[in-house]
Amino acid sequence: MEQDKQQRWEGKVSAQLRNATADQIWLLLKDFFNFHKWFPSLSTCYGVHGCNGEPGCIRYCAGFSISSHGSEKSVSWSKERLVAIDHVDRSLSYEITDCNIGFKSYKSTIKVVPGVNGGDGQGGCVIHWFFTVDPVEGWALEDLANKYDVGLQSMAIKMEDEIANSVDPEGAERSMAEEKWEGKASVEVGNSGADQVWSLIEDFCNLHKWLPIDTCSQVEGVAGQPGLIRHCTFTARDGDETKVLWAKEKLVEIDPIQRYLSYEILDNNLGMGSYVATMRVLPINGDGSNDGRGCQIQWSFVCDPVQGQTFQEFMSYIESSLQFMGNKMESHFSAPTQQ
């Protein structure tokens, strides 16, 4: 462990994996929005901004992790932004933008290097985890580094187990990179500014006004604040039967200045697992004020594969729903009087 330099803490921990190549481990680590699959103390990790694996994207991590008050377990969380990623060098760097664990000016780099035999499948690999952070109240650097070391060793074991289980008896390796669906759709609203359209999008519990669903109602939380939960329902035909489909969705992040919000599905009967989406409004011309010069709505998502659907079918549903929304909003702003 390196010594303190210029009042900042710097540390490095490493883990040797003997039964996995550097390329196999990098395939798991580069999935920035799913770090909870490997780090033992995290119960959740999901994207709240940007596209997974692209610089600038932000993830939200929470669980019984590092507490700034010593060994007592507490629910800890952090928002972490991907600063850089290099697939050739198998490294990524990120920084904490907000947290409740007492970390200030935290930056980290995780790098995977081939083992002693050149990473040819026989020599394994090593994960190096570097970090710098301002001194953390209630902690010594050595104790903090030990926390990272314990977590990294557990993470290495979980990754080796995943690699071992990803090979069938004939030795054909399945693709772990295809476990998530990611997509983005967009539509233009030609007769209104970005600020006008954003005023409709940010009204989180009135989605039924703009999408072909039956109801959308507030369940808990404060309007316009992260943590707000809505319940959405719509009917669908299944042969001779009519089914009521529903989803509970939580507002994760909202930024009126940048005109975007992110939400996740908490529970549903749609056959969906993990699902996180971001809706963003961008001006086409001008500064986005209510000048009628037009704007674009973007709808991006990361989710588990949906039961009973192909990715193309699900993507078609997102695109048609967003087109419906754009048309409804254009009609709303074209009406002689707006409610």
Secondary structure, DSSP 8 states (H G I E B T S, - for coil): ----BTTBEEEEEEEEESSS-HHHHHHHHT-GGGGGGTSTTEEEEEEEES-TTSTT-EEEEEES---TTSS----EEEEEEEEEEETTTTEEEEEEEEESS---S-EEEEEEEE-TT-SSSSS-EEEEEEEEE---TT--HHHHHHHHHHHHHHHHHHHHHHHHHTB-TT--B--GGGSSEEEEEEEEETTS-HHHHHHHHT-GGGGGGTSS-SEEEEEES-TTSTT-EEEEEEEEEETTEEEEEEEEEEEEEEETTTTEEEEEEEEESSS--SEEEEEEEEESSTTSSSSSS-EEEEEEEEE---TT--HHHHHHHHHHHHHHHHHHHHHHHHSSS--
